[in-house]
Amino acid sequence: MNITPETCRLAATGACLAADLCRARSGASHAPFPPCAIPRRTLRRGNSLYRTGDTLVNLYQLYAGSVKLRISNPSGAEQIVSFPMAGALLGLDGIETGTYTCDAIALEDSVMCVIPFSELTARSCNDAKMARRLNRAIAQETNYYMRLLMVLSCMNSEERLASFLMEISEKMAASGYSPRQFILKMTREDIAHHLGMKIETVSRIFTRLQIAHVLDVRRRHLSIRDPDALRRIGTCQA
């Protein structure tokens, strides 16, 4: 994927953590849309960006596509911890120990900017704006897991799924796409592993919400017919 300065939407919206690195490497210190001066990697659907135990060398900013972050225990039980979409920063789980603590697997063909972690941290020491962006990304990750803990601890199965779908809807809107009609990139099994449910329960709730005219589901194509009703269902009542 050839991304020119004029088409780099992450840089244009200020969402790109690597923008200053691109400017520095290219010598275009004042370019509003920095040229692509750091490596980009294309990841095919189903392939892994990194695996648990790999040494932290890079962070990755997801330019296009989506991935799932998965952890597992020695017995093989899986938990999908999140489904990052375009703009997300991947690899933060490796900062504490120097090794990644989860698997990052592409849900679709995806493109990411490869950000050398050592270079990022070195520049952050002298670049307050870059340091703030990195700190913000870490804080967003922390806040996301706090919200997920709330969902898993106080919501029933229907509330969990409704909350999850509304979160995707909000992310789609923030990225400039329709918040009411989109394709779910993850499988129902992935959703079940994320929300602590059985796949049969996920399918049953989708059917129930469709009968109630809250959703219209055709395989992975989803239409939110009544967003207010979905939002009410996805609000923790505890």
C-alpha positions, -999 to +999 in steps of 0.1 A: +000+000+000+016+033-011+006+060+013+017+095+003+018+125+026-015+138+012-033+105+020-018+097+054-051+102+073-035+094+107-010+122+104-037+145+090-059+140+121-031+141+146-036+105+156-002+092+143+024+086+171+051+081+145+045+114+126+075+132+143+097+102+136+088+104+099+095+142+099+128+137+115+139+109+093+128+126+061+142+160+071+107+176+065+105+190+101+075+212+093+056+190+068+019+189+078+016+153+065+050+137+070+062+114+042+064+077+049+099+076+063+096+046+086+089+010+075+055-003+069+045-039+072+016-057+055+001-086+075-022-111+058-054-123+075-047-150+101-009-142+104+007-130+136+024-097+141+041-110+172+037-139+197+038-142+234+074-143+246+088-125+215+113-098+224+100-062+223+118-045+194+090-024+179+057-008+186+032-009+157+007+017+147-022+001+129-028+021+097-054+000+081-072-032+091-078-049+124-063-074+147-071-094+178-049-096+209-050-130+225-036-145+257-037-181+268-028-202+298-008-234+300-039-255+297-048-239+264-077-217+276-079-185+255-090-149+263-093-123+235-083-091+253-092-066+226-098-060+189-077-030+179-087-011+148-070+015+126-051+041+146-044+017+175-009+013+189+002-023+193+029-038+214+024-019+246+021-052+265+058-057+260+070-025+277+070-038+313+092-069+308+107-064+274+088-093+259+052-093+244+026-110+267+000-117+241-004-128+204-014-102+179-032-118+149-046-101+119-084-104+115-080-091+079-053-080+056-037-051+075-010-024+073+010-011+102+038+014+107+068-002+124+081+021+152+115+012+167+109+013+205+144+024+213+142+053+189+108+063+201+118+063+238+150+082+230+132+109+211+105+111+238+131+122+263+136+155+244+102+158+227+074+166+251+047+162+224+058+127+214+061+117+251+025+129+257+013+109+227+030+077+241+016+083+276-018+089+261-017+056+242-007+038+274-035+055+294-060+046+267-049+010+269-053+010+307-087+027+306-099+002+280-091-028+303-107-011+333-139-008+312-137-044+301-133-055+338-165-036+345-183-053+316-172-088+327-179-082+364-213-066+364-231-074+332-251-103+321-245-119+287-270-098+267-256-066+283-220-076+275-228-082+238-248-050+235-220-030+251-194-046+228-214-038+197-219-002+208-182+002+214-175-010+178-202+014+165-185+043+183-151+033+169-165+032+134-180+066+138-147+080+151-130+066+120-155+083+096-175+051+088-211+043+093-218+036+130-250+016+122-239-006+093-206-025+093-189-059+090-178-077+121-142-087+114-141-112+142-159-145+145-186-153+170-161-176+187-137-147+190-165-126+205-173-154+230-136-156+240-135-119+245-167-115+266-164-147+287-193-165+270-200-196+251-204-193+213-239-208+215-249-179+239-235-153+215-255-168+186-287-170+208-284-133+218-278-122+182-310-140+173-329-125+202-318-090+194-328-095+157-363-107+167-366-076+189-357-054+158-327-040+176-303-055+151-303-070+116-276-097+112-266-114+080-235-135+087-210-109+097-229-080+082-246-061+110-271-033+110-281-015+142-318-008+137-324+008+171-292+022+186-310+037+216-324+003+225-290-013+221-274+014+243-300+008+270-293-029+270-256-023+271-257-001+302-246-018+334-276-020+358-256-031+389 
